[in-house]
Amino acid sequence: MDKEEIDIVSAIECKKAIKETKPDIVINAAAYTNVDGCETAREECFAVNAEAVKNIAESCRDKDVRIIHFSTDYVFNGKAKQPYKEDDKCNPINIYGQSKLAGEKYLQSLSRNYLLIRTSWLYGAKGKNFVQSILEKAKAKSFIDDTMAKTNTKADQPSTLSVVDDQVGSPTYTKDLAAAVDLLIEKDAQGIFNVTNRGTCSWYQFAVRILKESGFDKIEVIPIKSGQLKRPAKRPAYSVLDMHKFLETTGKAMQPWQLALQDYLKNAKK
């Protein structure tokens, strides 16, 4: 179901949907993910990321339906020196993270049968994401460069992109995330699980790899500090998630983020 079919902020609609469809499992992938927007739209942010989770959890509990819910690395403050484990203390530093943590707490207190998946830096075929944004900017700059070359016009400065280099995490391809969820369902996994592609990088390193794999090597990527962007919401400096629990439960390791990116770009061309 999408938002046109059900308003998950409405407890009445949630209960009605569960009663009529009689599902075995409910997968909640709905979220208010505009991190900066959450700072000024707190009420809407908490309605979708917390109150809606409460409604779904209560509705599923009444019918003994299993819930799979997605959360975020942003529930942590980013001050750790090693990957965060599922039971590490949460201390979000922005409204988005606070709303997602509130949703987690509702789920854990209200549901008897849940799978809570924390993931990070998502990108995939649908929706806005970092990979898509970098490629769109690269194509625009490449178009301008080509046009200037054809008209023998010399650019004042080479094409560049500025990307933060002081935030470290793990990019995650949604196709790999979906496959991981299938594995956890097969294992009848319960509780909290971290799920990301393997390996870490900064946003700057991620951008450099995206451009290299896409043939935009001539565009220079300039590393900058987070503070230079002056965004409304703070971001955790280090939000890498520990994947040992997933590996021990499924017997499978997620593929490295570099290979996942190659898969995504290959599929995007089809």
Secondary structure as GFF3:
##gff-version 3
##sequence-region A 1 270
A	DSSP	alpha_helix	11	21	.	.	.	ID=ss1
A	DSSP	beta_strand	25	28	.	.	.	ID=ss2
A	DSSP	alpha_helix	35	38	.	.	.	ID=ss3
A	DSSP	alpha_helix	42	46	.	.	.	ID=ss4
A	DSSP	pi_helix	47	51	.	.	.	ID=ss5
A	DSSP	alpha_helix	52	62	.	.	.	ID=ss6
A	DSSP	beta_strand	66	72	.	.	.	ID=ss7
A	DSSP	three_ten_helix	73	75	.	.	.	ID=ss8
A	DSSP	alpha_helix	95	110	.	.	.	ID=ss9
A	DSSP	beta_strand	114	119	.	.	.	ID=ss10
A	DSSP	beta_strand	122	123	.	.	.	ID=ss11
A	DSSP	alpha_helix	130	150	.	.	.	ID=ss12
A	DSSP	beta_strand	160	164	.	.	.	ID=ss13
A	DSSP	beta_strand	168	169	.	.	.	ID=ss14
A	DSSP	beta_strand	172	173	.	.	.	ID=ss15
A	DSSP	alpha_helix	174	186	.	.	.	ID=ss16
A	DSSP	beta_strand	191	194	.	.	.	ID=ss17
A	DSSP	beta_strand	201	202	.	.	.	ID=ss18
A	DSSP	alpha_helix	203	213	.	.	.	ID=ss19
A	DSSP	beta_strand	220	224	.	.	.	ID=ss20
A	DSSP	three_ten_helix	226	228	.	.	.	ID=ss21
A	DSSP	alpha_helix	244	250	.	.	.	ID=ss22
A	DSSP	alpha_helix	257	268	.	.	.	ID=ss23
###
